[in-house]
Amino acid sequence: MRKKIDQWREFGLSSLAVNNRKTVYLIITIFLLGGISAYKNMPRESFPQIQVPEIYVNVPYPGNSPEIIADKIIKPFEKELNKLKGIEKITSTATQDFGILKIEFDFAIAPKDAKRAVEEALADARSTKTFAQDLPVEPTIQEIDVNEFPIININLSGEYPVDVLKEKADLIKERLESISEINSVEIRGVQEKKVKIEIRKFDAEANRVSFGDVESAIQSENTTIGAGNLKIDGVDNFIIIDGKFKAFDDLKNLVVKHENNNNVYLRDVANVSFSDADTTSYARQNSQPVVMLDVKKRAGENIINAIDKLKLDIEELKKSFPADMKLTYTNDQSVMIRSQVSNLENSIVFGVILVVFVLLFFLGLRNALFVGIAIPFSMFLSFILLNSAGVSLNIMVLFSLVLALGMLVDNGIVVVENVYRLMDEGLNSFEATKKGIGEVAWPIIASTATTLAAFVPLALWPGIIGEFMQYLPITLMIVLGSSLFVALVITPVLLAVLMKTDNDSKNTKGVLKSFAGLVVFGMVMLFIGQNSLGNLSLIIAGLIILNGYVFSPGTLWFQNSFLPKLEFGYQKFLKWVLHKKRPIWVILGTFFTLILSFILTGVFPPKVLFFPENQPNYINVFVELPVGTNIAETNAATVSIKKEINHVLSQPISNKDSISYLDARDVEFVNNTTIITPFVESIIEQVGKGTSDPNSGPSFGETPNKARITISFCEFSHRKGLNTSKVKSLIEKSLQGKFHADITVVVDKEQSGPPQQPPVNIEITGSTDYEELTKRAEMLQQFLIKKNIEGVQKLKLDVEVNKSEIQININREYAKRVGLSTGQIAQSIRTSLFGKDVSTYNFNDEDYDINIRYNEKNRRDISSILEQKIMFMNNRGVKLSVPISAVVKNIKKINKYAAVVRKNQNNTVTVFSGVQEGYNANEIISIVKGHLLEFNETKNGEEFTNDGFRYKFTGQMEDQEKELAFLSSALLFAVFLILLILVTQFNAFSSPVIILSSVVLSLAGVFLGIVISRNDFVIIMTMIGIISLAGIVVNNAIVLVDYTNLIRKRKRKELQLDTKALISNEDFKSAVIEGGKTRLRPVLLTAITTILGLFPLASGLNINFFTLISEWNPQIFFGGDNVIFFKPMSLAIIYGLTFATFLTLVVVPIMYYTIYRFKIWLFRKMSWAIKVEL
């Protein structure tokens, strides 16, 4: 025995841990307490928050057209921005009154650094002569912030005046903004009050009163001025002249002019009122007006904690509200986050149960527990590390844990199985642990390293998708690294102290004692109201009985009967398949299967998607009318569209059922309480400000021509099979072509995962004349529209091309002669139309703007606007009055584009569209490309090309090509890293090539699985699955080949041969067969545990183990957001790993044996000496 032991090796770290067990016990305690604490403290969120280095700049330049803003703001600024390093893309938009730029930086640059660089570039641009020098207000520069999007909406409604609802909303706002996690609260659906001074044109001109007179009078009178100190009786008194208006009549009775001993009062020339400002937004919930509060959290704060705290505060405030005032929550992100996080946590629990159950049959209860201990301790260590790094507990992190479940036990399986085998041969537990781990330590380190190597390229993924997806490889590397530490440090100590070789025997008395104790304890807990603890005790008691009388006998049969027969059959099969030329035929057959899988994929192509298509949790209906449409018209259109949506939702769900989507309910009975969850939770209408698509970045200014209708659905688990994608499709079809052509209606859903651009996105460039460029873009747009391509939502231009515009051309020479400038004229017209805030009026401790402008009658009449007189003092001190019409050369009413869009300093117009529900974006793009080839052959197409105009596909198509190129490179890089590790480990080339062949051949399993099951090929997720597979499938092959090499070395030593000497062909075949037979169990077990760990997400089966324990309600359902998102990746791994297991057990030994035979033949044929190892 000693001679045999001397041939074995030890692993220093594991032996050190066994010799210093108390230190390891302390480490176990730290992992346990620290892991639980870290898990509880990690912030919860749905998808990870990523810092996007995109900077938005808004430069207001009132009264100027898009062309002027493009020349005086955009182009000089772009010139300075172009000098900055790290900029990937500059998108500029010049609209009426505003210049807006979006600067996208490389992700290597921090957002704060990017913002600082843009600020410096803007300062440099403003110092140039070409930049506008008369900006009335400072530009705003802001970085994109995910925290700018509301985490919850609070809606107040009831039969009360808006002022009353606003008062309660103000109370809520003040209370919520005092919560540390809350950044800001914005109230919508309420118009701010304003003091309106509406000048009556004819009265003002009759009294020779100008806008300037009114402004000057208000500003000089409505003020408080310090006049100095006056000492009275030795005491200094500060003198204040308080001229602030105390009452509204003070303003009405203000003297605006004194002439010829006559006072002209403000009331004589204007209508003065204290009322709502012009409507900028409407808000309705289920067709009832509401006052809505948008709540935004601070960066880095826990969404769930923030929402829980605000709900507690609101519940307290509600006690003082009228009983019939309704308060509801919508867009509550904590509900979705709790649901997604809970579902993945339950998937982890489900996976652990399945994995341990399989371990139980393969290894027995005691050994299964030794292996299974790796799961919690690896996760505890991972939680400590992730929490220390500031990572939140999001679905990417949790899925990484699900994916790692089966792999966490891989190292433990190899370790426990090898130590158990040595103990069974007669070694004591301490000796067997040291020697057993010594045999397999380097192979499991190498196998873990190869798995990690597959994920290293994914951690280097550039761009926004890379920032989003990097949590997957980073978490996996931390978890797998933790599992390796557990296998080499913690597991050896437990094995040395606790492992026994006697079979798990049925101790009936002990089983019954444990059962009775747990039952009694459980009943007591239930009696005192501790339901969860009581139910858990009863469940464990039931499992003890099952294990004692069902699982234990089944395990013994499985281990002592089934597995030996399986090993014997496998051994017999290997002997048969390694005979003569059969290995060649197996190898050729395997490669033929790979080629066949590619052919079948081409003949029966799967649906190719860029990202998984989720079922919407809410649907956004974006409504857009032509630029310039007033908010009342937009509101009326929104009401009509909402009625049509209501009509769709009121229809019976099916011919067999009279229940509509609006009537559908999920009824639950929890703790003697009936809980009713409607399928459609709410329908929110918002018109005006804040209704732009948030994924397009911050919106500046008011948007009276836009609206948004949001239909929110209940959680997936409550939908009872109702498909929200079908609802979206029905709404799309119902709204299509039903409204005026000027009304653009787009039905969209929330995005899952990183932001994506429109699928159909065609950029047209080629001219500095923007009007000509828009005409060519319209030409291409109309050509595609006439093709009536099914599945295209609505082809739109990113520029409004029919904006109505009145151009007033000034006779500059005459205006100069009478003492007027173009700027004075423009400012007078702007003030008369839009008004000017000149001061503030304090009422109930709140300041309200005082605004002057023409009254409504004069504002709507172009003649009144042009006939207004501009009053000013000439250079001789004489007051003159000149009508605007006197200096106007001509007036033209034209239709023009509403904006100038530039991308990377080139004028650009984009034709874009989404894709309707149920249609494939890639197929639609292929059809569009085909039609564009037809367009090239037309007369317009030839002119388009000959005149220097170009178009190219960007958006999602461009992103897809870029990400696919990266993922392909990542796969090659991963394979290279794995090869490097294998060559280092084996110090040879043959073995690594054999092992890596399993990676290539496993692709056959992936593609055959997708074709046979008719699943989608999702570029991002399926490719990540294939890359992950590269690291997973080599693990078993490494252990198998390494152990076979060890048998060969022992055989040479037994035969007293040189370390480089060849053993006979029969001895080598015996080594291959013995290695395969010995490693059959761990190979099968590691593959099965990995597959079963992914089973919950691959199958879509959801079981809530927490409610099962606490309420005896498992809440079983199939599907959900997590399943839709992660299923393609899970299936790719399962399909590939299933096929790779066959490769490891059959093809790898055959190739290993075949190459050895070839080498023997070659070396003997050439009379070479053996210089290399296999």
Secondary structure, DSSP 8 states (H G I E B T S, - for coil): -HHHHHT----HHHHHHHHTHHHHHHHHHHHHHHHHHHHHHS-B-SS------EEEEEEE-TT--HHHHIIIIIHHHHHHHTTSSSEEEEEEEEETTEEEEEEEE-TTS-HHHHHHHHHHHHHHHHTSTTS-S--SS--EEEE--GGGS-SEEEEEESSS-HHHHHHHHHHHHHHHTTSTTEEEEEEES---EEEEEEE-HHHHHHTT--HHHHHHHHHHHS-EEEEEEEEETTEEEEEEEE----SHHHHHT-EEEEETTEEEEHHHHEEEEEEE----EEEEETTEE-EEEEEEE-TT--HHHHHHHHHHHHHHHHTTS-TT-EEEEES-HHHHHHHHHHHHHHHHHHHHHHHHHHHHHHH-HHHHHHHHTHHHHHHHHHHHHHHHTT--B-HHHHHHHHHHHHHHHHHHHHHHHHHHHHHHTT--HHHHHHHHHHHHHHHHHHHHHHHHHHHHHHHT--HHHHHHHTHHHHHHHHHHHHHHHIIIIIHHHHHHHH---S-----HHHHHHHHHHHHHHHHHHHHTT-HHHHHHHHHHHHHHHHIIIIIHHHHHHIIIIIHHHHHHHHHHHHHHHTSTTHHHHHHHHHHHHHHHHHHHHHHS---EESS-----SEEEEEEE--TT--HHHHHHHHHHHHHHHHHHHTSEEETTEEEETTT-EEEEEETTEEEEEESEEEEEEEEETT-S-GGG----S--TTEEEEEEEE--GGGSTT--HHHHHHHHHHHHTT-S-TT-EEEEEE---SS----SEEEEEE--S-HHHHHHHHHHHHHHHHHTT-TTB---EESS---EEEEEEEE-HHHHHHHT--HHHHHHHHHHHHH-EEEEEEEETTEEEEEEEEE-HHHHT-HHHHHH-EEEEE-TTS-EEEEEGGGGEEEEEEEEE-SEEEEETTEE-EEEEE-B-TT--HHHHHHHHHHHHHHHHHSHHHHHHHHTT-EEEE-THHHHHHHHHHHHHHHHHHHHHHHHHHHHHHHSSSHHHHHHHHHHHHHHHHHHHHHHHHT--EEHHHHHHHHHHHHHHHHHHHHHHHHHHHHHHHHHHHHTT--TT----HHHHHHHHHHHHHHTHHHHHHHHHHHHHHHHHHHHTEE--HHHHHHHS----EE--HHHHHHHHHHHHHHHHHHHHHHIIIIIHHHHHHHHHHHHHHHHHHHT----S--
